[in-house]
């Protein structure tokens, strides 16, 4: 069985992707693109591309129109993210 992503996978992502991941991780029920557009200062095209790249990296997935963060392997309550 393949293991899930870890903090190293997240830290290798550009800052914008890490930011979107953290917003998704703060909402276990997930967020729609519409809600993310309201909350983040990213245009729709960039946001959708960011979500696709997070999905390709195994860090996010889409479930019925809602994007959710994939929990990091070995992550405690706080996700360690590289320095900003």
C-alpha positions, 0 to 999 in steps of 0.5 A: 500500500503506497504511503501518503505524502510527508512534510518533505513533499510539501516543503518542496512545493512553491510558496503559493502551493504550500499556502493553498495546502494550508488553507485546505488543511484548515478545513477538514470538510474541504473547500470549493474553488469559489470559497478559496477564491474568496479567501485567497488573493489568487486569480482563478486560473492560477488557483485551479492550476495550483490545485491540479499540481497539488493533486499531482503531488498527492497533497490534495484531492477533489471530492464532489467539487470540493478540494481537501488536503491529504493528511501528511504522513507522521504529521502532528496537529501542526504541519511543519512547513519550510521557512517563508 
